[in-house]
């Protein structure tokens, strides 16, 4: 009689592992696998950059503007297309400033840690401001982390993320856990729903004392953010306290952001 094939072991059963019954195993995998890689790469803490995936570099935005001028000249929607292209060009300053800030912070961290793994630049791993942050880190010769998420559009791993520090998450909440857990500073550039979600969650966790470490939250571009969120109106309505607005700092320049972050680290995380 022919011997029967042994049953598949549970941890090799793909049908089970992808089923609702194994959801907790998948969630735990998104905790333990990144944890293992961070430890192997000796990543102690991070500086996290948030911001729009739709903000592109100055070079690319100028290229797009010239393309619009060529292809839409004389057409009915020319003015609208020009307006969109000029908006992209105006917003490109945030891309360039994210690159510069990331580069300077990486150079600083390499100096204070003798080329080690303190205050590593971390982004969502995709395009836009995320790409700019990772690009700045690589220009400075530092490590570069990307916490990517599987969604239908806009998101792909940019070329400046280190392969060994490139992660692909299924669960938003596990991705946000790793943003928060290692971060000692957060830089929030102009962005959309995702950036708002990330900023508000981190502010809430800080406000409620769930994050107990001294995290510096820097909100980049006061004009943009004051239009998007009326922080003063929240205080006037009594829905937040005036002291809650001290949980973050508005900045308008690379120098301002760099100084706030490095002074914060000097005060709370570096032994003199």
C-alpha positions as CSV (number, residue, x, y, z in Angstrom):
1,X,0.0,0.0,0.0
2,X,1.4,3.4,-1.0
3,X,2.2,5.6,2.0
4,X,0.0,8.7,2.3
5,X,1.6,12.1,2.1
6,X,2.1,13.8,5.5
7,X,-0.3,16.7,6.3
8,X,1.0,20.2,5.7
9,X,2.5,21.8,8.8
10,X,0.4,24.8,10.0
11,X,3.2,27.3,9.4
12,X,3.6,26.1,5.8
13,X,-0.2,26.1,5.1
14,X,-0.6,29.2,2.9
15,X,-4.3,28.8,2.7
16,X,-4.6,29.0,6.4
17,X,-2.0,31.8,6.8
18,X,-3.9,34.0,4.4
19,X,-7.3,33.3,6.0
20,X,-9.2,35.4,8.6
21,X,-8.4,32.8,11.2
22,X,-4.7,33.6,10.9
23,X,-5.0,37.4,11.0
24,X,-3.4,37.7,14.5
25,X,-0.4,35.7,13.1
26,X,0.0,38.2,10.2
27,X,-0.3,41.1,12.6
28,X,2.4,39.6,14.8
29,X,4.6,39.1,11.8
30,X,4.5,42.8,11.0
31,X,5.8,43.4,14.6
32,X,8.5,40.7,14.8
33,X,9.9,40.8,11.3
34,X,10.7,44.5,11.4
35,X,11.9,44.3,15.0
36,X,14.4,41.6,13.9
37,X,15.7,43.6,11.0
38,X,16.0,46.8,13.0
39,X,18.0,45.0,15.6
40,X,20.2,43.3,13.0
41,X,20.9,46.7,11.4
42,X,21.5,48.3,14.9
43,X,18.8,51.0,14.4
44,X,18.3,52.6,17.8
45,X,16.0,55.5,16.9
46,X,14.7,57.5,14.0
47,X,13.7,60.9,12.7
48,X,10.4,60.4,10.8
49,X,9.4,62.6,7.8
50,X,5.7,62.8,6.8
51,X,4.3,64.6,3.8
52,X,2.5,64.4,0.5
53,X,3.3,61.8,-2.1
54,X,2.2,64.3,-4.7
55,X,4.9,67.0,-4.1
56,X,7.7,66.6,-6.7
57,X,11.2,68.0,-7.2
58,X,11.9,71.4,-8.7
59,X,13.5,69.8,-11.7
60,X,10.5,67.6,-12.4
61,X,8.0,70.3,-11.8
62,X,9.7,72.7,-14.2
63,X,9.8,69.8,-16.7
64,X,6.1,69.3,-16.3
65,X,5.3,73.0,-16.6
66,X,7.2,73.2,-19.9
67,X,5.4,70.1,-21.1
68,X,2.0,71.7,-20.3
69,X,3.0,74.9,-22.2
70,X,3.9,72.8,-25.3
71,X,1.0,70.3,-25.3
72,X,-1.9,72.5,-24.1
73,X,-1.1,75.8,-25.8
74,X,-4.3,77.1,-27.4
75,X,-6.5,74.5,-25.9
76,X,-9.6,75.3,-23.9
77,X,-8.2,73.9,-20.6
78,X,-4.8,75.6,-21.0
79,X,-5.3,78.0,-18.1
80,X,-6.3,75.3,-15.7
81,X,-3.4,73.0,-16.7
82,X,-1.0,75.9,-16.3
83,X,-2.4,76.7,-12.9
84,X,-1.9,73.0,-11.8
85,X,1.7,73.0,-13.1
86,X,2.5,76.3,-11.4
87,X,1.1,74.9,-8.1
88,X,3.4,71.9,-8.4
89,X,6.3,74.2,-9.0
90,X,5.5,76.4,-6.0
91,X,5.1,73.3,-3.8
92,X,8.5,71.8,-5.0
93,X,10.2,74.0,-2.5
94,X,9.0,71.6,0.2
95,X,10.6,68.7,-1.7
96,X,14.0,70.5,-1.9
97,X,13.9,71.6,1.7
98,X,13.0,68.1,2.9
99,X,16.1,66.8,1.0
100,X,18.3,69.5,2.6
101,X,17.0,69.0,6.1
102,X,17.3,65.2,5.9
103,X,20.9,65.6,4.5
104,X,21.9,67.9,7.3
105,X,20.3,65.8,10.0
106,X,22.1,62.7,8.7
107,X,25.5,64.4,8.6
108,X,24.9,65.6,12.1
109,X,23.9,62.2,13.4
110,X,26.9,60.6,11.8
111,X,29.2,63.0,13.6
112,X,27.7,62.6,17.0
113,X,27.5,58.8,16.8
114,X,30.8,58.2,15.0
115,X,29.0,56.9,11.9
116,X,26.6,54.7,14.0
117,X,22.9,54.3,13.8
118,X,21.4,57.0,15.9
119,X,18.5,59.2,14.6
120,X,18.2,57.5,11.2
121,X,15.9,59.1,8.6
122,X,12.7,57.2,8.2
123,X,9.8,57.9,5.8
124,X,6.8,56.1,4.4
125,X,9.1,54.8,1.6
126,X,7.1,56.2,-1.3
127,X,7.3,59.2,-3.6
128,X,7.1,62.9,-2.9
129,X,8.2,64.1,0.5
130,X,9.0,60.5,1.5
131,X,11.4,60.2,-1.4
132,X,13.0,63.6,-0.6
133,X,13.7,62.5,3.0
134,X,15.3,59.3,1.9
135,X,17.2,61.1,-0.8
136,X,18.7,63.5,1.7
137,X,19.9,60.6,3.9
138,X,21.6,58.9,1.0
139,X,23.3,62.1,-0.2
140,X,24.9,62.3,3.3
141,X,26.0,58.7,3.1
142,X,23.6,57.5,5.9
143,X,21.1,54.8,6.4
144,X,17.6,55.3,5.0
145,X,14.4,53.6,6.2
146,X,11.2,53.2,4.2
147,X,8.0,51.9,5.9
148,X,5.9,51.2,2.8
149,X,2.2,50.3,2.7
150,X,0.3,48.2,0.2
151,X,-2.4,50.5,-1.4
152,X,-3.8,50.7,-4.9
153,X,-2.2,54.0,-6.0
154,X,0.7,56.5,-5.4
155,X,2.7,54.1,-3.2
156,X,5.9,52.4,-4.4
157,X,9.3,52.1,-2.8
158,X,11.5,55.0,-3.8
159,X,15.1,54.3,-5.0
160,X,16.7,55.9,-2.0
161,X,15.5,53.4,0.6
162,X,18.1,50.9,1.7
163,X,17.0,47.4,0.6
164,X,17.7,45.9,4.1
165,X,15.6,48.7,5.6
166,X,12.7,48.6,3.1
167,X,9.4,47.3,4.6
168,X,6.1,46.5,3.1
169,X,3.1,46.6,5.5
170,X,-0.4,45.4,5.0
171,X,-1.8,46.9,8.2
172,X,-1.8,50.7,8.6
173,X,-1.8,50.4,12.4
174,X,1.4,48.2,12.5
175,X,3.1,50.6,10.1
176,X,2.2,53.6,12.4
177,X,3.4,51.6,15.4
178,X,6.9,51.4,13.9
179,X,6.8,55.1,12.9
180,X,6.0,56.0,16.5
181,X,8.1,53.4,18.4
182,X,11.5,54.3,17.2
183,X,11.0,58.0,16.6
184,X,12.6,60.7,18.6
185,X,11.5,63.5,16.3
186,X,8.8,64.0,13.7
187,X,8.9,66.4,10.8
188,X,5.5,67.0,9.1
189,X,5.6,68.6,5.7
190,X,2.4,69.7,3.8
191,X,0.3,66.6,3.0
192,X,-3.2,65.2,2.6
193,X,-5.4,62.7,4.4
194,X,-2.5,60.3,5.2
195,X,-0.3,63.0,6.6
196,X,-3.2,64.5,8.6
197,X,-3.9,61.0,10.0
198,X,-0.3,60.4,11.0
199,X,0.1,63.9,12.6
200,X,-3.1,63.7,14.6
201,X,-2.5,60.3,15.9
202,X,1.0,61.2,17.1
203,X,-0.3,64.5,18.6
204,X,-3.1,62.5,20.4
205,X,-0.7,59.9,21.7
206,X,1.6,62.7,23.0
207,X,-1.3,64.7,24.5
208,X,-2.7,61.7,26.3
209,X,0.7,60.6,27.7
210,X,0.7,57.3,25.7
211,X,4.0,58.4,24.3
212,X,6.1,59.2,27.3
213,X,9.4,59.8,25.6
214,X,10.5,63.4,24.7
215,X,9.5,63.5,21.0
216,X,10.0,66.7,19.1
217,X,7.1,67.3,16.6
218,X,8.0,69.9,14.0
219,X,5.2,71.1,11.6
220,X,6.8,72.5,8.4
221,X,5.0,75.4,6.7
222,X,2.7,77.4,8.9
223,X,0.8,79.1,6.1
224,X,-0.2,75.8,4.7
225,X,-1.1,74.1,8.0
226,X,-3.0,77.1,9.3
227,X,-5.3,77.0,6.3
228,X,-5.8,73.2,6.7
229,X,-6.3,73.2,10.5
230,X,-7.5,76.2,12.5
231,X,-5.6,75.4,15.7
232,X,-6.6,78.7,17.4
233,X,-10.3,77.9,16.7
234,X,-9.8,74.6,18.6
235,X,-8.6,76.6,21.6
236,X,-11.4,79.2,21.3
237,X,-13.9,76.4,21.2
238,X,-12.4,74.8,24.3
239,X,-11.9,71.5,22.6
240,X,-8.1,71.6,23.2
241,X,-6.2,73.5,25.8
242,X,-3.8,76.4,24.9
243,X,-0.9,74.3,26.3
244,X,-1.7,71.6,23.8
245,X,-0.4,73.9,21.1
246,X,3.0,73.6,22.7
247,X,3.1,69.9,21.7
248,X,4.5,70.9,18.4
249,X,6.5,73.8,16.7
250,X,5.8,75.5,13.5
251,X,8.9,76.1,11.3
252,X,9.4,77.9,8.1
253,X,13.0,77.0,7.1
254,X,15.5,74.2,7.1
255,X,17.7,76.1,9.6
256,X,14.8,76.5,12.0
257,X,13.8,72.8,11.9
258,X,17.4,71.6,12.1
259,X,18.2,73.8,15.1
260,X,15.0,72.8,17.0
261,X,15.6,69.0,16.4
262,X,19.3,68.9,17.2
263,X,18.9,71.1,20.3
264,X,16.1,68.8,21.5
265,X,18.4,65.8,21.1
266,X,21.3,67.6,22.8
267,X,19.0,68.3,25.8
268,X,17.3,64.9,26.2
269,X,19.2,62.2,24.4
270,X,22.9,63.0,24.3
271,X,25.1,62.6,27.3
272,X,27.4,65.5,27.8
